[in-house]
Amino acid sequence: MAPATDDVIAQLDALREEVERCSSCVLAETRTKAVFGEGDPGADLMFVGEAPGYHEDQQGRPFVGQAGKLLEQLLASIGMTREQVYIANVLKSRPPNNRDPQPEEIDACRPYLYRQIEIIKPRVICTLGNFATKLLTGDPRGITQVHGRPQVTEIAGHELYLFPIFHPAAALYTPSNLATLKEDFLRLPELLAHSAPQAASPPERPVWQPPEHLRPHSPAPAVGPTLSDAAPTLHGAAIAGPTLEQAAIAALDATPMVSEPVESASAHAAPVGAAPEETAPANAPVEDAPSEAPAAAAPDEAAPAGAAPVAGAGSAAPSADEPLGAASGPAGVSAPDAAPPIEPEQLGLF
């Protein structure tokens, strides 16, 4: 039981002054003193009775008559005193001749009681008798049917245990009620030992998942060193291994070369001092490029002087001294005359 803060005490004092000035019902005209309530503002156990009696009306304190003495005895049986609990009533003013409270009187005092509960925030409220029990439970059944049965409820936004028992005044005149009251009272320590009740939270709604056969299966992550493990350290240590230039040279050396026939440089090289080849005009006839001579099946042998070419044999490749297109054609066919060179004047350049 934590001690009440200054703010709680101040709120109760302000509410007490409001009750003492209250004139919301006819009881304000006949009362001697308003009975607000008393006890520990930080109590875990709160008692709520019906209404003040004669002695309470005279002193302005709750449960100071014979019923109050019995309540103190019952508290002593569980090792407590009235200074450790808070005691209040449904009505804050005494009804004339101790008659039953009227509905309009209960309605007028209801906000004060609920405000007391809201400020004190007890863990257990023990309702004494019919009126307090019906008001705080909302159950129309009488106290003989619901006594001794704790229930979790919420009052003024505060969750707590509500424990109905007989009113001590009723037990004073009925021995059987006294025995029941004592038996029920002994259950209070068990209720106080429990933690404050909590409202059951709704179950979490499961997140929807597609059926197993429709779920994408991602490949398992590769097992191996992480990037931070594989990266070389740069804190003062040199990076081991070949440089980028050395790696490029090694890659070129390891690349296999494709063997291609190398043409004679002399066949394509321009004679020294020759003029650059001019571009023919668009309407000039294009000569057919001479086809490559087929490779000879056997090495060429020097033919005897004056001998005729052998039919079917490939013609010899032109020498380096001969101009392109001067090679002889097939056997028995004379090579066409070389085309005369084109002069610059013919191209219209001069």
MIDO-436318 format. One record per residue (C-alpha): residue number from 0; x, y, z; residue in one letter. Coordinates in pm, 1 decimal, padded with zeros to 6 digits, always signed. Example, Ala and Ser with C-alpha at 12.3 -4.5 7.8 and 13.67 -1.06 7.14 Angstrom:
// MIDO-436318
<0, <+01230.0, -00450.0, +00780.0>, 'A'>
<1, <+01367.0, -00106.0, +00714.0>, 'S'>
// end
This chain:
// MIDO-436318
<0, <+00000.0, +00000.0, +00000.0>, 'M'>
<1, <+00169.6, +00315.9, -00123.6>, 'A'>
<2, <+00116.9, +00636.1, +00074.8>, 'P'>
<3, <-00117.0, +00890.5, -00077.4>, 'A'>
<4, <+00039.6, +01179.8, -00258.4>, 'T'>
<5, <-00024.5, +01542.4, -00177.6>, 'D'>
<6, <-00229.0, +01570.1, -00494.8>, 'D'>
<7, <-00462.1, +01287.6, -00385.5>, 'V'>
<8, <-00510.5, +01447.4, -00043.3>, 'I'>
<9, <-00578.9, +01785.2, -00199.5>, 'A'>
<10, <-00837.9, +01637.5, -00436.6>, 'Q'>
<11, <-01019.5, +01464.0, -00151.0>, 'L'>
<12, <-01019.5, +01782.7, +00059.4>, 'D'>
<13, <-01168.8, +01977.6, -00229.2>, 'A'>
<14, <-01434.3, +01710.9, -00281.9>, 'L'>
<15, <-01517.5, +01712.0, +00091.7>, 'R'>
<16, <-01584.4, +02084.3, +00083.8>, 'E'>
<17, <-01811.9, +02034.3, -00216.5>, 'E'>
<18, <-02011.0, +01764.5, -00033.9>, 'V'>
<19, <-02050.6, +01982.7, +00275.7>, 'E'>
<20, <-02200.5, +02257.0, +00060.2>, 'R'>
<21, <-02422.5, +02019.2, -00137.9>, 'C'>
<22, <-02798.4, +02084.7, -00144.9>, 'S'>
<23, <-02894.2, +01859.8, -00436.8>, 'S'>
<24, <-03157.2, +01666.8, -00238.9>, 'C'>
<25, <-03394.5, +01718.3, +00051.2>, 'V'>
<26, <-03155.9, +01550.4, +00295.5>, 'L'>
<27, <-02952.8, +01870.6, +00309.4>, 'A'>
<28, <-03242.1, +02027.7, +00500.0>, 'E'>
<29, <-03249.9, +01769.9, +00781.0>, 'T'>
<30, <-02888.6, +01667.0, +00828.0>, 'R'>
<31, <-02668.8, +01784.5, +01112.3>, 'T'>
<32, <-02338.3, +01724.6, +00937.1>, 'K'>
<33, <-02249.7, +01581.5, +00602.9>, 'A'>
<34, <-02054.8, +01257.7, +00632.9>, 'V'>
<35, <-01795.0, +01254.1, +00357.2>, 'F'>
<36, <-01581.9, +00957.3, +00466.4>, 'G'>
<37, <-01245.6, +00898.9, +00630.6>, 'E'>
<38, <-00942.4, +00675.9, +00632.8>, 'G'>
<39, <-00620.0, +00629.2, +00439.5>, 'D'>
<40, <-00637.3, +00810.8, +00101.7>, 'P'>
<41, <-00396.0, +00555.4, -00041.5>, 'G'>
<42, <-00573.8, +00247.7, +00096.6>, 'A'>
<43, <-00600.6, -00076.5, -00102.2>, 'D'>
<44, <-00924.0, -00169.9, +00079.3>, 'L'>
<45, <-01233.0, +00050.1, +00079.2>, 'M'>
<46, <-01565.2, -00008.1, +00256.3>, 'F'>
<47, <-01887.8, +00140.9, +00121.4>, 'V'>
<48, <-02192.3, +00137.7, +00350.0>, 'G'>
<49, <-02550.4, +00253.7, +00307.7>, 'E'>
<50, <-02599.5, +00587.9, +00485.3>, 'A'>
<51, <-02503.3, +00769.3, +00805.7>, 'P'>
<52, <-02694.7, +00690.6, +01126.1>, 'G'>
<53, <-02764.9, +00904.8, +01425.0>, 'Y'>
<54, <-02412.9, +00906.1, +01570.3>, 'H'>
<55, <-02253.2, +00957.8, +01230.2>, 'E'>
<56, <-02480.7, +01255.2, +01162.8>, 'D'>
<57, <-02378.2, +01409.6, +01495.9>, 'Q'>
<58, <-02003.9, +01364.7, +01449.6>, 'Q'>
<59, <-01970.2, +01385.3, +01070.9>, 'G'>
<60, <-01776.4, +01055.6, +01066.5>, 'R'>
<61, <-01877.9, +00716.0, +00921.5>, 'P'>
<62, <-01930.3, +00400.1, +01130.9>, 'F'>
<63, <-01884.7, +00538.8, +01480.7>, 'V'>
<64, <-02181.8, +00364.7, +01644.4>, 'G'>
<65, <-02233.4, -00002.4, +01733.4>, 'Q'>
<66, <-02192.2, -00107.4, +01368.9>, 'A'>
<67, <-01862.2, +00078.9, +01359.8>, 'G'>
<68, <-01734.7, -00105.7, +01664.9>, 'K'>
<69, <-01818.7, -00440.7, +01504.8>, 'L'>
<70, <-01637.1, -00333.1, +01188.5>, 'L'>
<71, <-01326.9, -00253.2, +01389.8>, 'E'>
<72, <-01341.5, -00599.6, +01551.4>, 'Q'>
<73, <-01369.6, -00764.7, +01211.2>, 'L'>
<74, <-01069.5, -00567.0, +01085.2>, 'L'>
<75, <-00869.4, -00674.6, +01389.2>, 'A'>
<76, <-00948.1, -01040.7, +01303.0>, 'S'>
<77, <-00748.0, -01001.9, +00980.1>, 'I'>
<78, <-00474.8, -00789.4, +01137.6>, 'G'>
<79, <-00590.2, -00446.2, +01020.9>, 'M'>
<80, <-00718.8, -00123.2, +01171.7>, 'T'>
<81, <-00965.8, +00133.8, +01039.6>, 'R'>
<82, <-00680.0, +00376.2, +00988.0>, 'E'>
<83, <-00546.9, +00142.8, +00716.1>, 'Q'>
<84, <-00866.7, +00140.1, +00512.6>, 'V'>
<85, <-01103.7, +00399.3, +00371.3>, 'Y'>
<86, <-01470.1, +00407.0, +00482.8>, 'I'>
<87, <-01753.1, +00585.7, +00300.4>, 'A'>
<88, <-02128.7, +00558.9, +00235.1>, 'N'>
<89, <-02358.2, +00575.9, -00063.6>, 'V'>
<90, <-02545.3, +00871.5, +00093.1>, 'L'>
<91, <-02350.8, +01158.3, +00247.1>, 'K'>
<92, <-02645.2, +01276.5, +00461.1>, 'S'>
<93, <-02860.8, +01088.5, +00712.9>, 'R'>
<94, <-03215.7, +00996.3, +00599.4>, 'P'>
<95, <-03476.0, +01092.3, +00862.4>, 'P'>
<96, <-03539.4, +00818.6, +01119.9>, 'N'>
<97, <-03284.2, +00597.2, +00940.1>, 'N'>
<98, <-03525.7, +00514.8, +00659.3>, 'R'>
<99, <-03409.0, +00353.7, +00334.4>, 'D'>
<100, <-03241.1, +00580.2, +00080.2>, 'P'>
<101, <-03463.3, +00704.0, -00202.5>, 'Q'>
<102, <-03362.6, +00671.8, -00570.2>, 'P'>
<103, <-03332.2, +01049.2, -00617.5>, 'E'>
<104, <-03110.9, +01071.8, -00309.3>, 'E'>
<105, <-02885.7, +00795.8, -00442.4>, 'I'>
<106, <-02862.9, +00968.5, -00778.8>, 'D'>
<107, <-02765.8, +01297.1, -00609.6>, 'A'>
<108, <-02482.5, +01135.3, -00410.3>, 'C'>
<109, <-02362.6, +00889.7, -00675.5>, 'R'>
<110, <-02112.7, +01132.0, -00840.6>, 'P'>
<111, <-01941.4, +01197.2, -00507.0>, 'Y'>
<112, <-01889.8, +00827.0, -00437.7>, 'L'>
<113, <-01758.1, +00757.3, -00785.6>, 'Y'>
<114, <-01523.9, +01052.5, -00756.4>, 'R'>
<115, <-01389.1, +00915.5, -00427.9>, 'Q'>
<116, <-01320.5, +00579.7, -00592.5>, 'I'>
<117, <-01152.4, +00751.8, -00885.5>, 'E'>
<118, <-00917.2, +00946.4, -00657.4>, 'I'>
<119, <-00833.1, +00669.6, -00407.2>, 'I'>
<120, <-00812.5, +00383.3, -00661.1>, 'K'>
<121, <-00855.9, +00092.5, -00416.2>, 'P'>
<122, <-00777.5, -00262.7, -00521.8>, 'R'>
<123, <-01075.5, -00408.2, -00332.8>, 'V'>
<124, <-01411.1, -00248.2, -00251.0>, 'I'>
<125, <-01613.4, -00427.2, +00013.9>, 'C'>
<126, <-01979.7, -00334.5, -00024.0>, 'T'>
<127, <-02181.3, -00353.7, +00298.1>, 'L'>
<128, <-02546.8, -00449.6, +00252.1>, 'G'>
<129, <-02801.4, -00424.0, -00028.4>, 'N'>
<130, <-02788.1, -00060.4, -00139.6>, 'F'>
<131, <-02412.5, -00034.2, -00184.3>, 'A'>
<132, <-02395.5, -00372.9, -00354.8>, 'T'>
<133, <-02676.1, -00305.9, -00601.8>, 'K'>
<134, <-02542.3, +00039.2, -00685.8>, 'L'>
<135, <-02183.5, -00067.2, -00760.5>, 'L'>
<136, <-02259.3, -00404.6, -00921.0>, 'T'>
<137, <-02569.9, -00310.3, -01113.5>, 'G'>
<138, <-02714.7, -00644.9, -01005.8>, 'D'>
<139, <-03070.6, -00629.8, -00865.7>, 'P'>
<140, <-03024.2, -00946.3, -00661.3>, 'R'>
<141, <-03016.3, -00913.4, -00283.9>, 'G'>
<142, <-02710.3, -00945.7, -00062.0>, 'I'>
<143, <-02814.8, -01292.4, +00057.0>, 'T'>
<144, <-02758.3, -01425.1, -00296.8>, 'Q'>
<145, <-02430.9, -01253.2, -00385.6>, 'V'>
<146, <-02239.5, -01215.7, -00059.1>, 'H'>
<147, <-01891.6, -01363.3, -00035.2>, 'G'>
<148, <-01848.1, -01381.7, -00414.5>, 'R'>
<149, <-01577.2, -01147.8, -00542.3>, 'P'>
<150, <-01611.4, -01013.9, -00891.5>, 'Q'>
<151, <-01393.2, -00806.6, -01119.5>, 'V'>
<152, <-01547.9, -00478.6, -01221.8>, 'T'>
<153, <-01457.0, -00131.4, -01344.4>, 'E'>
<154, <-01566.8, +00182.4, -01164.7>, 'I'>
<155, <-01478.1, +00532.6, -01280.7>, 'A'>
<156, <-01224.3, +00386.6, -01524.4>, 'G'>
<157, <-01052.1, +00185.6, -01250.2>, 'H'>
<158, <-01050.9, -00194.8, -01243.6>, 'E'>
<159, <-01083.6, -00361.6, -00905.0>, 'L'>
<160, <-01231.4, -00649.5, -00706.1>, 'Y'>
<161, <-01581.3, -00596.8, -00570.7>, 'L'>
<162, <-01661.7, -00808.8, -00261.9>, 'F'>
<163, <-02019.9, -00793.9, -00124.6>, 'P'>
<164, <-02081.2, -00883.4, +00241.5>, 'I'>
<165, <-02355.0, -00826.6, +00500.1>, 'F'>
<166, <-02382.6, -00488.5, +00667.3>, 'H'>
<167, <-02249.9, -00498.1, +01028.3>, 'P'>
<168, <-02575.2, -00342.9, +01153.7>, 'A'>
<169, <-02771.9, -00639.1, +01013.6>, 'A'>
<170, <-02536.0, -00885.6, +01182.1>, 'A'>
<171, <-02590.0, -00720.5, +01520.5>, 'L'>
<172, <-02947.5, -00848.2, +01537.1>, 'Y'>
<173, <-02914.3, -01180.6, +01351.5>, 'T'>
<174, <-02658.5, -01431.3, +01486.5>, 'P'>
<175, <-02660.0, -01632.4, +01162.5>, 'S'>
<176, <-02571.1, -01323.5, +00962.6>, 'N'>
<177, <-02286.8, -01249.2, +01203.1>, 'L'>
<178, <-02133.9, -01591.6, +01149.6>, 'A'>
<179, <-02159.2, -01548.6, +00771.2>, 'T'>
<180, <-02012.9, -01199.1, +00793.9>, 'L'>
<181, <-01711.3, -01322.7, +00989.3>, 'K'>
<182, <-01656.3, -01608.0, +00743.5>, 'E'>
<183, <-01671.3, -01376.3, +00442.4>, 'D'>
<184, <-01446.5, -01121.3, +00610.8>, 'F'>
<185, <-01168.8, -01376.6, +00645.1>, 'L'>
<186, <-01141.8, -01393.4, +00265.5>, 'R'>
<187, <-01034.0, -01031.3, +00234.0>, 'L'>
<188, <-00660.2, -01094.0, +00290.2>, 'P'>
<189, <-00663.3, -01341.5, +00001.5>, 'E'>
<190, <-00812.8, -01081.1, -00230.1>, 'L'>
<191, <-00568.9, -00815.4, -00117.4>, 'L'>
<192, <-00276.7, -01050.7, -00176.8>, 'A'>
<193, <-00362.5, -01080.8, -00543.0>, 'H'>
<194, <-00237.8, -00823.5, -00787.9>, 'S'>
<195, <-00479.5, -00568.9, -00924.2>, 'A'>
<196, <-00712.0, -00730.0, -01178.4>, 'P'>
<197, <-00631.3, -00674.5, -01543.8>, 'Q'>
<198, <-00877.7, -00678.7, -01827.1>, 'A'>
<199, <-00820.9, -00969.1, -02058.9>, 'A'>
<200, <-00652.8, -00842.9, -02373.9>, 'S'>
<201, <-00802.8, -00963.4, -02701.0>, 'P'>
<202, <-00608.2, -01241.4, -02871.0>, 'P'>
<203, <-00372.4, -01128.2, -03141.6>, 'E'>
<204, <-00503.8, -01179.1, -03490.3>, 'R'>
<205, <-00269.4, -01409.7, -03682.8>, 'P'>
<206, <-00104.1, -01260.8, -03986.4>, 'V'>
<207, <-00235.2, -01416.3, -04307.2>, 'W'>
<208, <+00012.0, -01633.8, -04493.3>, 'Q'>
<209, <-00036.3, -01790.0, -04839.0>, 'P'>
<210, <-00050.7, -02170.0, -04861.4>, 'P'>
<211, <+00279.7, -02348.5, -04851.5>, 'E'>
<212, <+00275.5, -02440.1, -05220.1>, 'H'>
<213, <+00222.8, -02074.8, -05317.1>, 'L'>
<214, <+00496.3, -01926.7, -05103.4>, 'R'>
<215, <+00812.7, -01818.7, -05288.4>, 'P'>
<216, <+01112.8, -02019.9, -05183.6>, 'H'>
<217, <+01421.5, -01806.9, -05173.1>, 'S'>
<218, <+01754.6, -01986.7, -05215.0>, 'P'>
<219, <+01948.5, -02056.7, -04905.5>, 'A'>
<220, <+02217.0, -01797.3, -04838.6>, 'P'>
<221, <+02562.9, -01900.1, -04945.9>, 'A'>
<222, <+02786.4, -02009.2, -04664.4>, 'V'>
<223, <+03116.1, -01836.0, -04661.6>, 'G'>
<224, <+03303.6, -01539.4, -04526.2>, 'P'>
<225, <+03122.4, -01211.7, -04504.9>, 'T'>
<226, <+03229.7, -00903.3, -04691.2>, 'L'>
<227, <+03391.2, -00765.3, -04380.7>, 'S'>
<228, <+03582.0, -01092.6, -04332.5>, 'D'>
<229, <+03703.1, -01105.5, -04691.7>, 'A'>
<230, <+03798.8, -00739.5, -04718.7>, 'A'>
<231, <+04166.4, -00672.2, -04646.6>, 'P'>
<232, <+04248.9, -00459.0, -04351.0>, 'T'>
<233, <+04338.9, -00102.2, -04430.5>, 'L'>
<234, <+04463.7, +00000.2, -04088.5>, 'H'>
<235, <+04834.1, +00034.8, -04159.2>, 'G'>
<236, <+04871.3, -00296.7, -04342.3>, 'A'>
<237, <+04958.1, -00319.5, -04712.8>, 'A'>
<238, <+04712.0, -00492.8, -04943.3>, 'I'>
<239, <+04864.5, -00824.9, -05048.6>, 'A'>
<240, <+04845.6, -00958.6, -05405.6>, 'G'>
<241, <+04925.9, -00838.3, -05757.0>, 'P'>
<242, <+04847.0, -00489.1, -05867.1>, 'T'>
<243, <+04578.2, -00412.1, -06123.9>, 'L'>
<244, <+04836.5, -00365.9, -06401.5>, 'E'>
<245, <+05006.2, -00698.6, -06321.7>, 'Q'>
<246, <+04672.1, -00877.7, -06321.6>, 'A'>
<247, <+04580.9, -00732.9, -06662.4>, 'A'>
<248, <+04913.6, -00843.0, -06816.7>, 'I'>
<249, <+04874.3, -01190.9, -06674.1>, 'A'>
<250, <+04521.7, -01215.2, -06817.0>, 'A'>
<251, <+04646.1, -01119.0, -07163.4>, 'L'>
<252, <+04928.4, -01373.4, -07149.6>, 'D'>
<253, <+04687.8, -01646.8, -07057.3>, 'A'>
<254, <+04443.5, -01570.6, -07343.1>, 'T'>
<255, <+04492.5, -01818.7, -07634.2>, 'P'>
<256, <+04567.3, -01652.9, -07965.5>, 'M'>
<257, <+04361.9, -01751.7, -08273.7>, 'V'>
<258, <+04586.4, -01836.1, -08565.2>, 'S'>
<259, <+04486.0, -01653.4, -08881.8>, 'E'>
<260, <+04659.0, -01651.0, -09224.3>, 'P'>
<261, <+04882.4, -01354.6, -09249.2>, 'V'>
<262, <+04876.3, -01194.3, -09590.2>, 'E'>
<263, <+05191.7, -01071.7, -09744.6>, 'S'>
<264, <+05254.2, -00718.2, -09648.1>, 'A'>
<265, <+05390.3, -00652.5, -09991.4>, 'S'>
<266, <+05056.3, -00737.6, -10150.7>, 'A'>
<267, <+04879.0, -00452.1, -09974.9>, 'H'>
<268, <+05155.8, -00205.1, -09912.3>, 'A'>
<269, <+05145.3, +00097.9, -10133.3>, 'A'>
<270, <+05462.5, +00169.9, -10336.5>, 'P'>
<271, <+05684.6, +00432.1, -10192.7>, 'V'>
<272, <+05602.7, +00770.5, -10334.0>, 'G'>
<273, <+05274.5, +00663.2, -10487.7>, 'A'>
<274, <+04989.1, +00907.2, -10485.6>, 'A'>
<275, <+04700.0, +00834.2, -10249.4>, 'P'>
<276, <+04419.2, +00635.6, -10399.9>, 'E'>
<277, <+04145.8, +00857.1, -10528.8>, 'E'>
<278, <+03777.7, +00795.5, -10480.7>, 'T'>
<279, <+03589.0, +00718.4, -10796.9>, 'A'>
<280, <+03285.8, +00922.6, -10880.4>, 'P'>
<281, <+02945.1, +00783.2, -10800.6>, 'A'>
<282, <+02859.0, +00715.8, -11168.6>, 'N'>
<283, <+03191.1, +00545.7, -11247.2>, 'A'>
<284, <+03174.0, +00170.7, -11326.3>, 'P'>
<285, <+03294.5, -00051.0, -11045.1>, 'V'>
<286, <+03544.8, -00315.8, -11147.4>, 'E'>
<287, <+03508.9, -00663.7, -11014.8>, 'D'>
<288, <+03766.7, -00734.0, -10748.3>, 'A'>
<289, <+04003.1, -01009.9, -10856.5>, 'P'>
<290, <+03923.9, -01334.3, -10682.3>, 'S'>
<291, <+04186.1, -01496.1, -10466.9>, 'E'>
<292, <+04377.6, -01770.0, -10635.1>, 'A'>
<293, <+04295.6, -02111.8, -10491.0>, 'P'>
<294, <+04567.5, -02268.2, -10287.6>, 'A'>
<295, <+04779.6, -02515.2, -10480.3>, 'A'>
<296, <+04744.7, -02878.1, -10391.2>, 'A'>
<297, <+05119.5, -02928.1, -10418.0>, 'A'>
<298, <+05416.9, -02692.5, -10386.5>, 'P'>
<299, <+05473.4, -02489.3, -10698.2>, 'D'>
<300, <+05771.8, -02598.0, -10908.5>, 'E'>
<301, <+05951.9, -02379.5, -11147.6>, 'A'>
<302, <+05828.7, -02447.3, -11502.4>, 'A'>
<303, <+06090.3, -02490.4, -11781.2>, 'P'>
<304, <+06141.0, -02193.0, -11995.4>, 'A'>
<305, <+05894.0, -02174.2, -12282.3>, 'G'>
<306, <+05676.1, -02446.4, -12138.8>, 'A'>
<307, <+05301.5, -02399.7, -12157.5>, 'A'>
<308, <+05101.8, -02381.3, -11841.7>, 'P'>
<309, <+04961.5, -02709.9, -11714.0>, 'V'>
<310, <+04584.7, -02730.6, -11741.7>, 'A'>
<311, <+04400.7, -02739.7, -11412.7>, 'G'>
<312, <+04695.5, -02614.1, -11212.9>, 'A'>
<313, <+04650.6, -02298.2, -11008.3>, 'G'>
<314, <+04822.0, -01996.6, -11135.6>, 'S'>
<315, <+05117.1, -01869.6, -10947.1>, 'A'>
<316, <+05065.6, -01577.7, -10708.7>, 'A'>
<317, <+05184.3, -01247.9, -10845.9>, 'P'>
<318, <+05521.0, -01131.5, -10741.3>, 'S'>
<319, <+05576.2, -00830.7, -10532.2>, 'A'>
<320, <+05697.5, -00636.5, -10839.3>, 'D'>
<321, <+05377.0, -00691.4, -11036.4>, 'E'>
<322, <+05084.7, -00458.8, -10994.1>, 'P'>
<323, <+04758.3, -00591.1, -10856.4>, 'L'>
<324, <+04534.1, -00744.9, -11123.1>, 'G'>
<325, <+04829.8, -00846.0, -11347.1>, 'A'>
<326, <+04823.8, -01210.5, -11247.1>, 'A'>
<327, <+04748.4, -01456.8, -11519.6>, 'S'>
<328, <+04410.9, -01626.3, -11526.2>, 'G'>
<329, <+04340.0, -01991.3, -11578.9>, 'P'>
<330, <+04536.4, -02194.0, -11830.4>, 'A'>
<331, <+04468.9, -02103.7, -12190.1>, 'G'>
<332, <+04302.4, -01775.1, -12097.0>, 'V'>
<333, <+04493.9, -01456.6, -12134.8>, 'S'>
<334, <+04472.9, -01203.7, -11859.1>, 'A'>
<335, <+04271.5, -00894.9, -11939.8>, 'P'>
<336, <+04455.5, -00578.8, -12017.4>, 'D'>
<337, <+04509.7, -00359.0, -11717.9>, 'A'>
<338, <+04283.4, -00054.4, -11710.1>, 'A'>
<339, <+04464.2, +00269.1, -11786.0>, 'P'>
<340, <+04518.5, +00486.2, -11478.5>, 'P'>
<341, <+04262.4, +00754.9, -11414.1>, 'I'>
<342, <+04400.2, +01100.2, -11436.3>, 'E'>
<343, <+04294.8, +01367.5, -11190.4>, 'P'>
<344, <+04150.9, +01578.3, -11468.3>, 'E'>
<345, <+03907.8, +01296.2, -11552.3>, 'Q'>
<346, <+03768.1, +01306.6, -11197.8>, 'L'>
<347, <+03688.0, +01672.0, -11228.6>, 'G'>
<348, <+03921.5, +01765.7, -10948.4>, 'L'>
<349, <+04115.0, +02021.6, -11153.0>, 'F'>
// end
